[in-house]
Structure formats: structure tokens, C-alpha cells
């Protein structure tokens, strides 16, 4: 069965632009919530499957708008995909072309990942710059410099990155690469490209995120020789080809963290599973700092035990193992109800505080100074009509709506569906009062630029 580009339960942008989420706050939540496979792993592992000359199987693949978009991009390249439940079978044995379509790449920054596998397999790749952005302080310049170090010729013309390898065998050459910043996207792209290179590649100052480890483990399952993933130095010994593999994606640590905050902000006890507790160390530490208990139950479950009083704290987002930028917005929603003043410093992405004016509409007291948000806790939030500006902002507004008095309505749900699988259904099962309804907003009224995630200020891959 050939996979349809639109995956089940993944709402299309057109559907989302005419829907709103209504939330009636003040409900106590309880029970167990299931965490889906990691979005950020799924996207890069789908690209990584292009490295394989045989059929590969990925399990625990979430049904998300971003996964649908990546599926369409791979299908446009001639990759065959089949889906059954949470299993995705990818057959890239015969890649039809080396050029990804702009109209799809412009909707998904993670789509740029495919440049590494295409270049490694075919010796040539033509990938539009994500969102049509110019090269510079963007996520692709570290990718480009790394590919050049591996022996690729790279030209950028009319918004297209054209990379190719000279020589008879069209193989990349192993090299020593130092990343100016531990970019997740660049680390993953270069690691994939190096798996089929001639010789050994070393990536220094590499990203250490769990998703990087997950990609390395997947590539190793296909026969790649990679060591050091999860440290700041990754070494890849190139092989001539990779073979079939059946691999399960790790649980989504950001989704798990979002549910932990949901318990904290609604003063509710929730069991979150499956998780890898070590992936949540920074998030759990901050929850404990504000008075919330998080206890391990078994090896793959954690229970959040709330406090009636939320203490203030300061947060600075950093590359892993520091506090994740993908949890910044959710914690800001939580700290709006703390008993004191908190400061959140966003050091990873610019323009990632679009949720501040929306939280303020709900009664939050937040001031922005540069990349710092100064949050003065208030006794309560009030339901209001708000608009999601990006993926994690949408989650923050849902959390605020769960805690607020009265009714909150959220527009811009296409952001939410990029990264959270069936979030309403999961929260409803815990006891939340919320549902999605049609609105009067027409598709043409929505800005298509909103489909693109926030623009990073320093060479990393947004989530």
C-alpha cells in the first residue's frame, strides 16, 4: 500500500486555518498520558532512510503535519513510502531525482536534511533554501561549509543550493569538521553525508541532543560506523553502502515536558509514559526548583506531583544538555502564575517570544527587554481569544488556557499540529474541557508565511 502524502490524523493547513480550539479552564487533570514518537527524530530519520539502498522500517512515527510534509518531499524525490499505524516503511532503492520541490521545502525547515543523504547517495543534490531565505546567519551555512569540507562543490543561485561531487565515483571524502556552534541540523546533515564518504570524518563541537543519538543509532542499525554521538566529538568511518533496518523512534521529550507542565500549571497529578527520564533532566530540575515533584515510576514513566504554590525561577535556554528552547514558552506560561518574579533568557532563537503578547491578553504580567522576558507572577489568568505564532507558543497557550478562568479560544492551530499528535484527545482523556470547532476565518485570510517556524538567530534547527 503506497502512503498518501497526508497521514491519518494529521490535519492539513487548510483545515487548521478555519478551526479554533476552545478551552474551558480550571479543570483538574488526572490519569496517564501516552507520549508519541519524537517529531524531531522522525523527520531526520526519514531523511536518513534515503541513505539506504534497501527498504527500511521506522516504528513509533507520530502522525503530524510535519511528518506529512516530509513524506511529500521524499515522495517527490521518488522514494516509496507505506504507512500502517505508527509504522512507516521507506524504500529509497531507486531515487527518481535529486531536486526537492520548493513549494514543499518552503513549509518545513527540516526538509533541508535531505541534502546530506542525497549527496552521499547520488553525488548531487539540489535543495531550495528553507523558506527562500538567503545564506548568512541562518541554519544552512554550517551545513554548506561542512559539505564543502567533505569535498562537495556548493553553489547557491536563485534560492537553490546546488551541491555536487567531482570525480568518477562521486563519493565525498572524510574530513575534520569544526562547527562554530553545536547546531543540531548541521550535525545531523553532516553525519548522514559522512556515513557513505570515503574515509573517516570527525565532527567537533557537535550537537549532543538525544535526537542526534537517535539518528546515529538508526544509521548504525543500517550498518554505518559512528561513534561518539551524544558527546561533542562524533567520528564516522565511511562505508560503501547501508542495508535494511527496523528501528523504533525515541519518545518525544518536548511533548513529555509539555505534559509535565500541564500537571504543574493545573495543580494536577499526571503519569507521563513512555519517556526516557535522562532526556528530561533539565526540565525536571526546573520543575523541582519551583516546588513541583517529579518522580520516576519504573524505567519509562514519570509522575508529576504538583505544588499549590509555584515558586519563581530564572531560566536560560541553551543547547543540550542545557534547558531546551523548545520548552521555553511552556515554562513561561507556568511562571505567569508563580509567587514572585522570574526571568527567562532566550539565547538560541530570536523572534521566539511571540507568545508574550498573547499571554498578556490573558492577564499575564510580562516585560520584554532584548532577549529576556521578565515575568511577574499574577494570582490568575483569564480566558481570552489568542493566536498561536509558532509550534511551542501554541502549546504554551493551550497550557495557559487549561489554567485560566473562563474560556480561551486559540487560532493558528496549524502550528500545534506540526508537533503534537492528537493533543486535544490526550488532554480530554485526562479531564480537560476543550474541543476544536470551525471558525469564521477564511484560508485566504491567513498569512502563508506563518507556516514557517521562527527564524533562528544562531545556526540551529528550530522545532
N, C-alpha and C positions, 0 to 999 in steps of 0.2 A: 504494500500500500504506500503510495507516494504521499509525502507530507504536504498538506496545504500550507501555504505561507502563513496563514492566520491560524495560530494554535488555539485549541479549545480553551475557553475561559479567559483568553487574553482579549480585552476589549480594543476595538480599533479606535484610532484618534477621532474619526468622525463620530463614533458613538459617544466618546468621552466628552467631546465639545458640546454636546447637547444634554449632558447629565450633570446633576449636582448630588452631593452627598449630604443628607440631613442627619444630624446627630442631636439627640436629647441627652444632655449631660447629667451628672450626678448619680449615675448608677454604679453600684458596687459590682465588681467583676469577680469571678471565681471559676476554678476548674483548670484544665490542662489545655495548652495550645500547641499545635504542631508547627514546627519551623520547616519551611521549604528549603530546597537546594539553593546554594548561593548564586545570586544573579551574576556577580562579578566573576565568579569561577565559570559558570555556564557559558558566558559569552566568549571568554578566551579559550576554553576547552573546545568549543565548537569550531573556532578558528584553528586551533591546534590539530583537530582531526584532519585538516587539509594536508598536513604533513604525511599522512599515512597513505600508502598505495593500496591498502585494502579497506575493508569495511570496519568501522568502529562503532561501539555502542556506549552511549552515556546514559547513566541512570540518575534518578533524583533531579531531573531537569525541571525547573519551575516553569509554569505556564504564564508567561509575561509578555507584554508588548515588545520589550527589547529583544527577547528571545525570538519572537515572531519576525522582527525586523532583521536580525542576524540570519535567520533561516532564509528569508527572501534574498539576502545578499549572497549567501552561499549557493542558493538555487540558481541565481543569475550567473554565477561562475561555472555552472554545470555540475555542481555537487548534487547527489541524490540524497534525499532525506526521508525517513519514515518515522512516524511517532505512534507510540502505543502507551497510553498512560503517561508516566513520568520517564519513559524510556525513549531515547532518541537515537536512531540508527543513521549514521552518516557514512556515505560512500563517496569518497573523493578519488576513486581509482582513475577516472578519466575526467580531468578538469577541462571544461569547454573553452574557457577564455581566461585571460589574466587581468581583465579590466573590470572593476566593480562599478555599478551604476551610481552616478552622482545623486539621483533623487532618493536613493536608499541610504547611502553613506552620510548624506547631509542630516539625516534624522538620528544617527547613532554614532557617537564618537568612538565607541569600542570597535566599530567596524574597521577602523584603521589597522587593527591587529592582523588582518589577513595579509598585509604586505609582507610580513616575515615568512609565513608558510608558503605563499605563492612564489616568492623569490627563491626560497630554498628548493621547492619542487620543480619549478619551471625555468628558473634563471631570469625571470622577467615578471614585473608587476606594474599595473597602472591603477593607482588608487586616488580618488579625489581627496583633497584636504577636507577633514571633517568640518561640515558646516560652511565650506567655502572660505575658511579663514586663511590669512596669509601666514607664511612661515615667520618665525620670530619667537617671542616668549610664549609659545603655545605647546601643546603636548607632543608635537611631531618633530621638533628639531633634534631632540635627543635620539629619537628613533633614526632619523636620517643620518646623523653623524655616526651612530653605531653601525648602521648598514654600510656606510662608506668605509669604516674601519675593517669591515668584513670583506671588502673588495668590490662592493657594488658601485656602479656609476648611478648617480641620482640627479635627475633634472626635475625642476618644478616649473611648469608652464601652464598658464590659464587655469590655475587651481587644481592641476593634476600632478601628483607625484609619480614620475616615471623612473623606475629603478630596474637595472638590468646588470647581468654579469657577463663580462667578456670572456673569451676563451672557448675551447672546443667543448668541454664538459659542462660549462656554465654553472660550476659549483662555487659557492662562497668559500673564503679562506678563513681559517681560525685566526683570532687576533686577541690582543689585550684591549679591553674597553673600560674606560673610567667614566662613570656618569656624574655630571656636575651636581645632580640632585637624584635621590633614590626614587625615581619615577617608576610607578607600578607598570604603566603601559609600556614604557621603553624597555624595562627589564624583561617583561614577558615577550615582547616582539623580538628582541634580540636573542633571547634564549631559544625561542622557536626557530629563528633563522639559523642559529648555530648548530642545531641538532643534526642537520644534514650537510654541514660545512666540511671542508677538507682540513683536518687538523683540530687543534684544541683552542677553545675560546675561554677567556676569563672576563667576567663582568664584575668590576669593582664598584663599591658604593651602590650595590644592587638593593632594590626594594626587598623587604623581609616579610611582606604581608602573607597571611595564610593562603590567599588565592594564588600567590606565586609558587608556594609549596605544592598546592593542588595541581597546578599546571605541570610542574616538574614531575610529580608522581604519575600523572597521566602520560606524559612523554616517556617516562621510564617504563611504564606498562606497555608502551608500544615499541620498546627496545632502545630508547635513547640512553645515552650515558651522561648523566647530570649528577653533580654532587655540590653540596653547599647551599642548596635552596633553603631559605629561612635564615641565612646569615648574610652579611654584606658582601661576600665574595662567592660567586657561582662559577663553577668550571664545567664546561661542556666539551666532551670529546665527540667530534662529528662521526656519524655512521653513514653508510651508503643508502639505507632505506629503513623505514619503520614498518611494523607489522600490526595486525589487528589487535584490538584490546577491548575489554568490557570493564568500564570504570564508573564508580559512583561518586558524584559531586558532594563536596562537604556541605554541611548545613550553613545557612546564611547568618553570619554573625551580626549583621546590621538588623535584620529582621528580629533575631533573638533579642538584641539590645532594645529594640523598639518596644517589644512586648514587656520586657523588664521595666521600662519606663512607664508603660501603660499601667502596670501594677502599682508603681510608686505614686503616679500622679492621681490615681483614683483611690488610693489607700486600700488596695485590694491584694489578696494573696493569690498568686498565679504560678502554676507549674509550667515551665517552658522546656520543650523537648522536641526533637533531639538537638543537642548543642555540643560543641567542643569547648568546655569551660576555659581552657587556656587561651582561646581566641577572644574571650570576653574580659580578660584581666583588667584592662584599663577602665572599661565601662563599669565593672563590678566594684572596682576600687572607688570610683567617684560616687556610686550609689551608696556605698558604705560610709563615705565621708559625709554624706548629707543625712545619715541616720537610717538608711534603708538596709535591711539584711538580705543577703543573697546566699543561699546555702545549696551545696551540691547534694543531689539525691541520685545515687548511682553514678555511673560514669558519663552519662549523656543527658542528664536532666538537671536543671537548676530551679529553685523555688525562690520567688521574691516575697519577702515578708515586710510589709510597708511600715512606715512610721507615721504617726499622726502629725508630727512636726517635721517639716522639711528644712534642713539647715542650709545656709548659703555656702557656696564654694566657688573657687576660681578654676577655670578650665582653659587650657591652651591646646589647640589641635596640632598634632604632629604626625609624621609618618609612623607606621607600625614599628615598634610596639607602643608608641605613644597613643594619646587619646585620639580616636578616629574622627576625622572631619565629617564622616557620614552620620555621626551621632550628635553633632553639634546642635542642630536645630531641635532635635527631640529633647535634649537636656535643657535647652533654653526655655522650652515650653514648661518643663518641670520646675525650673528655678524661678519662673514668674510667681510661683506660689510659695517660695521659701520665706523664712522669717529673717530677712536681712538683705544685704547687698552682695551680689555676685558679679564677677567679670568673666566674660568668655572672649578669648582672643583667637581669631581665625587666621592661622598662618599658612594654610595650604591653598585655599582658593579665594580669589576676590569675588565680589558680587554674590557671596553666599549668605547674605543676611536679608534676603527678600521677604522672609517670614516675619521680620521685626514689625513693619507697619501693620501686618495682618494680626499679629498677636496683640499689638497696641489697640486695635479695633475691639478686641475682646476684653480690654481693661488692663493689659499688662503695662508696666512702667519700665520702659527700656530706652536707653540713650545710646546712640552710636557715636563713637569717636575713632575715626580711622578704621582699623580692623578689630576694634574692641567693642563689645556690647556690655554696657553697664546695666545690670538688671536689679531693680529694687522690688523685692517681693511684695505682693499685694494679697489681701485676705481671700479674694476670689476672682475668678474670671466670669465673664458674661457671654452667653451665646451671641453670635453676630454673623452676618454674611461676610465670607472671606474668600480669597483667591489664592490657590497654590501657585508658587512661582518656580518650583523645581521639585525633584523627587523627594528629597528629605524634608523640605519645607512642607510638603503635603502631609507627610507623616506627623510632623510637629503640630499642624493644625488639627489633625484628627485627635491627637492626644489632648490638645487644649480643649477641643470640643467635648471629649469624654469627661473632663473635669469641670467644665463651665456650668454655670446655672443657665437653664433655658436651652434654646435651640440654636445650633450652629449650622450654617449651610456653606459647603465648600465647593467652589468651582475649580476648573483646571485639573480634572481627575485623570487626564491622560498622563500627567506626571506620576500620580500614585500608581497607576497600572504598569508603569515601566519597571517597577522594582518590588512590588508587594503582591503576592499571589493570593487572591480571594481574601483580602484583608477584612472586608466587611463581614463576610461569613464567619471568619475566625473570631472576630470580636463579638459578633452576635451570639456565637456559641458560648462565650464567656459571660454573657448577660448584658452586653451593650445594646442600647436602643439607637439604631441607625439604619438607614436604607438609602439606596440610590434611586433618584427619580429624574424624569425628563424635565428640562428647564426650557425657558423661552429663548435661550441663547442660540443663535444660528451658527453653523460651522464657519461661514464666511466672516463672522464677527470676531473669530479667534485669530490671534496672531500666529502664523505658522512658525515664526522664529521661536516661539515658546516650546516647540518640540525639541529644541536643542538644549542640553543641560548647561549649567552655569559655566562660564568661561574661566579656565584655570589661570592663575597668575604665575604659577611656577610648575613647570613641566611634570605634571602628573595626570592621571586619568580619572575624571570625575565619575561618580557612581550614580 
